Amino acid sequence: MRDLGAGLRYLGQGQRWVLTHGRWFGFGLLPALVTLVLYAAALTGLAFWADDIAAWATPFADDWGSPWQTVLRTVFAVLLWIAVLMLAVLSFAAVSLLVGELFYDKLSEKVEEDAGGLPEGVVELSLWRELWLGLTDSLYVLWRTLRWTVPLFLLGFVPVVGQTVIPVLGFCVTGFFLTLELASVAMQRRGIPVRERLAMLRTRRGLALGFGVPLALLFLVPLVAVFLMPGAVAGAALLVRDLTGTDGRGPDSRAPGQPQPQPQPHLQTQPYPQAQAGPPPSPAPGGSVPPHQR
């Protein structure tokens, strides 16, 4: 439960960071807006062709009577739409990161600098190398997601369970892999390969779900997804700092956007005045030593 709360907190801190840094927020909107236009066209086309796809995928039901044929193909079309929508939520982040590779990398870097500094041993790559790694990593994440999505899609035909438990599991899977996708920006900076990123998030599933599931639900609203994308990248950078133990409990524990704490000036203590030594005692008459010095 603690990790769930931490993931949700990083999501909120990332949104707050971009809102207090308006220039970075504006830069982060551009790639997400371009991606939204592409996805809106694709999903609109799917909505028009869903019935035809359902009829093509269920030829065995051509001879079924009403209402079973209609029920089966309607359920298929709805489940297909849900499955594609869950993949769209995940791939929206992946495509946005590819389109805005330069923008989001700089945004994530700025967040880390503000949160306590970049980690040691930052891996410097050319833009084309970063784009290639981003593409291959995104395809790997998409493949791992499909390994869960396809079985869940088939289980969606099970009465009751398919309409209650399966959608919840579907959003958990989407949220986990959405976190993995968004964390790739800061992870790639550290030279961590995608399979190791997946293993690291598995050890902190609560952290990944607390960050990714609320974001996946919000990403279902198209315009909201555009406005949340910059903050999602910023929050993922903070999550990676926690996951990798960057700076421990140092400046990283501050809320994003807060200034670095200034050291308190030390008080200058004044030395106590030393007593002035008096004149040396005069010798006793006749050169004898006084009684108190014997």
N, C-alpha and C positions, 0 to 999 in steps of 0.2 A: 504493500500500500504506500510505503514511503517513496518508492521509485515511481509509482504512478503519479503521485503529487509532484515529484521533482520534474517529471517529463512535462506535465501540464504547466508548471511554473516556467520552465525554459521557453515553452511556446509563448506564454504571455510576455516574458522578458524580451524575446526577440521582436514581437510586435511593438512593444514600447520603445525599443531601441530605434527602429526605423521611423517611428512617428516623431522622435526627438531629433532625427537626422534627416530632414526633409529631402535633401539633395539625393541621398542614397535611396530613399524610398521612391523617388521619381525615376531614377535609373532602373530600379528593379521592376517597375511596372511595365516597361516597354517589351521585354521578351515574353512576359506572361500574357500581355494583351495580344501579341502576334499569335501565340499558341492558341489562345482562346478562339480567335476567328477560325483557325483551321479545325479545331475540335467541334465547334458549333456546326460547321458545315457537315462534318462527318456524322455527328450524332443525328442531325436533321435527316440526312439521307437514310440512316438506319431506321429511323422512325417510320419513314414512308415504305421501306422495303421489308419491314419485320414480318409481315404476314406472308409475303412471298417466300422469304427465307424459311419460315416455319413450315410451309407447305412442302418446300423442296427437301427439308431435313426429315420429314415424317411421311415418306411415300407409303409406308405400311398402313397408314390411317385413311388412305383414299377411299376405301370401301366401307369405312365405318359409318354408321348412321349418326344422326343428330340425337343428342347434343354432344356425344363423346368426342367426335372429331373436332368440334369447335372448342371444347374444353381443353383437349390435349394441345392443340395448336396455340390457343391463347396462353396457356401456362408456359409453353415453350417460348413464345415471343416475349412474355414478361421476364422469364428467367434469363433469356438471351440479353435483353435490355439491361437487366441488373448486372449481369456478368460483364458486359461491355462497359457499363458505367463504372464499375469498380476498377477495371483495367484502365479506363480513361483517367480516373483520379490519379492513379499511380503514374501512368505514362505522361500525364499533363506535367507533372513535376519534372520527369526525365527530359521531355522535349523542351520545356522552358529552360532547364539548366543547360541543355545543348545550345539552344538559340542564344541564350544570354551568358555563355561560359565566362566571357571576360568580365561582364558586369557583376555576376554573382560571386566570382572568385575574389574580386576586389572588395565587394561588400563583406564577405565572410572574413577576409583578412583584416579589414578595418574593425570589425566587431571584436576580433581576438586582440588586436592592439589595444582597444579601449578597455577590454576586460582583464588586462594584465600583461599583454605582450605575446608575440608569436612564439611557438615552441622552438626548441633547438633542433637543428638539422632539418630545416625546411627544404623540401625537394623543389627545385626550380626546373620547370619543363617549358618547352616551346608551346605556342598556342595550338599548333596542329597536333602535337603529341597529346596535349590535354584533351582536345576534341576527340581524338581517336580513343584514348582511354575512357573518356566519358561515354562514348557510344558503346564500346564493348562492355563496360561495366553495367550500363543500363540494360543492354540485351541480356546479360546474365541475370540481373535482378528480375527482369520480365519473365525469363524462363523459369526461375524459381517460384515466381508468383503463380504462373500457369500450372505448376505442379500441384498447387493448392486449389486454384480456382476451378479447374476442370472437375475434380472430384466433388467439390462443393456444389457445382452447377448440377451434376447428376443427382446428388443427394437432395437437391431442391424439389425433386419430384415426389419425395416421400411425404405422405400426408402428415399434416400438423408440424412435424419436425422440420420439414422443408420450408415452411412458412414462418417459423419462429426462431429456432436455434440456428439454422444454417445462415440466415442473413447476419446474425450477430457474429458468428465465426468469420463470415466473409469480411466484415468491416474490421475485425481484429487482424486478419491476414493483410488486408490492404493497408491498415495503419502501420503495422510492423515494417512492411517493405517500403512504405512511403518514408518512414524515418530513415531506413537504410539508404534510400535514394538521396534524400536531402543531406544526410551526414557525409555523403561522398565528397562534397566540396572540401570540407575541412580535413577529412581522412586522407584524401589524395595529397593534400599539402604535406602531410606527415609521411607519405610514402607507404601507407597501409594498403595492401591489395584487397580487392573486393571480398574474397572468401574469408579473409581474416576479419574484415569489418562485420560480416555476417556472424562469425563466431563470437565476436565481442558483444554484439547486441543480443545474442542468445543468452549470454550470461546476465544481462540486465533487461529481460523481457518487459518487466514493469515499466522501466524508463522509456523503452521504445513505444510501448502501447499508450502510455500516458501522454506522450508527445504526438504520436501519429494518428490514433483513433479520433480524437476531437478534430484534428486537422482534416482527416478524410471526410468526416461528416460535413464540415464546413465547405470543403472543396466541391461538394455536390451542387452548391449554388455557384453558377459560372462566374458572375462578376465578383462575388466574394473571394473566389479562388485567385483572381487576378490581384486583388488588393492585399491578400494574405501572403502571397508568394515571397515578397522581399523579407517580411518578418519571419517566415518559415525558415528561410536560409540563415537569417541571423540567429534564430533560436537553435537551429541545428548546430551552429558553430559553438554555442554555449554548451549544448548537450555533449558534444565531442570532447570539450575540455574536461567535463566531468568524467566521461567514460575513459579517457586516457590519463586522467590524473594530472593534467597540466596545471602547474602552479599550486597544486594542493589547495590549501585554504587561504592562499594569499589574496592578491587583488581580485582573483577570480570570484570570490564570494560576494563582491559588490554587485548591486543591481546594475544592469547595463545602462550606460548613459550618465552614470554618476562620475564626477571627477575623481581623479586619483587623490587619495588622502594626503594632505600635506603634513610633513613631520612637524611636531610641536617644538618650538624653540626651547632650548635648555635654559633654565634660570641661572643667571650668573650670581653665584653666592659670593658675598663679600667676606674676605678673611677677617677674623676678629683682630682688632688692634693689639699688637704685642706691647706688653708693659715695657716702658723705657728703663733700661738698666741704670741704676743710680751710680754715683761715683764710688770708686773702690774704697774700701775702708782704709782709713789712714792707720799707719803702723803705730803701735803703742809706744809710748816714750821709752827710749833706751833700746829700741830694736826688738823688744820681746813680743811674742805672739799673743794676741788678745786671748782671753780665756775661752770665748765661744768658738775659736778656730783651732783649739788644741785637740 
